[in-house]
Amino acid sequence: MKNVIRRNGLNSLPTEVQPLLTEYIHHIKQIFGEKLIGVYLFGSIALDAFDSNSDIDFVTVISSPMTDIEETVINEIHRSLHKMYPSLTMDGGYVGTEELLRIGEVESIHPMINGIELLQGSILNPVTGWILQNHGIIVIGSDVLIGRINVTTDQLVHYVNVNMKNYWKPRFEYVKAIPLEQTNTREIDEEIEWFLLGISRQFYTLREGGIISKVASGYYMTQHFPKHATILNEAIRIRSKSEEKSYYESEQERFHAAIRFIEDVLTATCGNK
């Protein structure tokens, strides 16, 4: 087991998420009983970067698959929690022990929640595993389990490299074609913040073999792509919900600055093909 000092328990979490997670834990203990092994957090909350834009990324480990009745009840619980805490979004999945420990080897399909809808999919990938093993927070359960996760740097980098080529590069073609005259400022804000800081995190992982928060990756990129510092600071401004005015005089100017930055990052990571 890796020698990692972990945050443990609800009191170690940001105060704004404690009531929701207290309610959640109360319900799932009643539903799963002894089959509940643990609840662990990853994502921005585990990277000490939780803010008003963040989801609560979680993995709930159970000893046997959910029954149809359990799935129905769990779905209702998430709907209820969303109504009670509309500013917070839970995003995670319900997995078995072996599924969790095989992150990076095979992709399993399991019940997962994205806000309020329970569906079949997978949250288990090398990014999830790397954060869990290095920064995962124990809400309930033992650190022995996530201490046994073993996602290597090579697995993490390979996964992100494939993701960069198969997702980010093709999606850039869509972004380039966005008609600015039909797009409002809020929509452009969302695209700049999401795409620029998202691809910055990918670049950091490919170069450094680790994972940092979106904002931290933005600052990191200002050092590696200094000519793009202005558009990166714009993305950070949007993410931080700063009341400072935009660094740009027009939507066209900042949109094309974003396009030039993305092109340079993709060239640096994927080449010109």
N, C-alpha and C positions, 0 to 999 in steps of 0.2 A: 504493500500500500504506500502511495506517495506521501511524503511528509509535507502536507498542506494544512495550514491553520485555517479552519473554516468558521464562518459565521454560523451560529446555531440558534434556532428558536425564533419565534415571532418578534421578540424584543430587539433582535439584531437588525430588523428591517426598517425601512423608512416608515415613519408614523402614518403616512397617508394610506399605506396598503395594509396595515395591521388589522383594522376592523373587518375588511373584506376577507382576508385570509383566515382570521379567527372563525368567521361564519362558515367559510368553506371547509375548514378542518372539522368543525363540529358536525357538519352534514356527512362528510365522507366517512368519518369514523362510525357513524350510525349505519350507513349503507354497507360498507365493506367489512366492518368488524375485524376479525383476525386476519383476513386476507389482505388488509392494508399493510404494506411494508414500509412505505415512506413517501414523503413529498419533498421534492428538491427544486430549487430555483436556479435558472441560468439566465442568459441574456443580459440586458443592460443593468438590471438590478444586482446581478452577481459581479458585474464589472464596476460597481460603484458609480454608475452613470445614469441612474433612474431619474427621469424628469417627466413633465406633463405629457410628453409625446410617447412615452414608453408603455409597452405592454408588460404584463406580469407573465413572464415565460416560466412554465413549470412542467415537471414530469412527475406524475403520480404512479408509483410502482405497486402493483398488486400481484398476489401469488397465483392467480388463475384468471382466465379471460372473463370479462364482464358478461353477465347474462343479459338477455333482452330487457328484462325488467329493470336491472341496474342501469342499463344504458338510457332507458326512458326517464328514470328518476334523476340520473346525473344531468341529462339534458335540461330537465326542468329546474334543477338547482342553478345551473349556469344562467338560464334565462332570468331567474329570480335575482341572482346576484347582480346581473347587469342592470336590472331595474333599480335595485337598491343603491348601486355604486356606478352610475352611468359614465362617470369620468375615467373609470378604470376598466381595462380590458384584460381578461385572462386568455392566454394563448399557450396551449400545451397539449399533453397527451397522457393516455393511460396505457402502461406497458408492463410486461412481465420482466422478471429479473434477467433471464437469459437474453431477451431482446436488448435490454439496456447494456449488458456486458459485451454484446456483439456489435456495438456501434462501430462503424468503419469497416466492418466485414461484410455484412448483408443489410439491405434495407427492408425493414419489416413494415407491415401495414397494421395499424392499430387504431382504436378510437382516439380522435383528437378534437380539440375544441378551438375554434377561432372566433372569439367573442361570445356568441350565444348558441352557435349551432354545432352539435356533435356530429362528426362525420368520420369516414374512414380515410386515413392518410398516414403520413409519417413525419414525426418531428425529430427522429433519430438519424443524425448525420454526423460527420466528423466535427463540424463546428459546435453542435450541441454537446457532443462528447468531450471535446477539448475544454470548453468552458466549465462543464460539470466537474471534470477531474481536477482542474486547476483553480477554479473559483466558485464551484457550486455551493449554494447555501442550503443547509438542512433545516427545513421547517419542522418536520417530524421524521424520525427514523435514525439510522446509524450512518456514520461516515464510512463504515467498512465497505458498504456496497459501492458508493461512487468512487471510493478509493481504489476499487478493483477495475474501474474503467481504464482502458489503455489505448487511447488514440495517439498514434505517433505523429511527429511533425511531418513526416513524409505523407501520411494519409491525409492530414489536414491540408497541406499544400496542394496535393494532387486533386482533392475535392474542389478546392477553390479555383484552381487552374481550369478544371473542366467547367465549373460554373461560370467563370469569366468568359470562356469561349462559347458556351452553349446557351447562356442566358443574357449576360450583360452586353456582349457584342451584338447579338441580333436585336436586342431591345433598343439599342442605340439607333438603329435604322428607323424604328418607330418614332423615337424622340426627335430625330432630325426633321421628320416630316410634320411635326405639330404646327398647325396653322396659327400663328401668333394673333392674327386679327380676330380669330374666333375663341381665343383663350384669355381668361381673366387673370388678374394679378395673383389671386390666391392659388389658382391651378399651376401657374408658373412657379410660384414659391414652393409648392409641394414637390414639383418635379425636380427643381434645382436642389432642394435640401435632400430629398430621398436618393436621387441618382448620384449626385456628386459625393455625398458622404458615404453612400453605400459602396460605390466603386473604390473610394479611398480605403475603406476597410479591407476590401479584397486585395488591393495593392500592398497594404501593410502586411497582410498574412503571407503573401507570396514572397515579400522581401525579408521579413523578420521571423516568419514561422510561428507567429502568435496571433492573438486577437485583442484589439482594444476597442473602446467605444467609438461611436460615430464622430463625436466632436473631437476627441483626441486624435482620430485619424485625419480629420480636417487640418488640424494644426501640424501634424506630422507631414502632410503633403505640401504645406507651405514651405517646408525646408527642402523637399525633393523636387518640387515644381514651383520655384519662387516666382516665375513670371505669371503664374496663375493665382497668386496669393489673394488678389482682390476678389475673384469669384469664389474662392474657398472661404474667405471671411464672410462673404455674402451668404453662403450656405450655412455657415455656423451661426450667423445672425438670425436666419430664419428658424433654425433648429432651436435656438435659445429663446425664441420669442422676444427678442430684444426690441425695444421701442425706438432704437436708432433708425434713421432713415436708410434707405437702400444706398449702396455704394455706386449705383448706376443711375444715369439720368433717364434712360428709356428701357422698356421691356426688350426691345430688339437688341440693344447693346449687351445687356446681361445674359440674354438667351444665347447669343452667339459666343460670348465669353465662355459660357458653360459648355457649348459644343466643342470649342477649341481645346478646353481642358480634357474633356472625355476622349477626344481623338488622340491626344498625346498619351493618356494613360493606357488606352487600348493598344496603341502602337508599341509602348514600352513593355506590355505584358503579352500581347497576342501577335505582335508583328503587323505587317502591312496586309497580310492575306485575309 
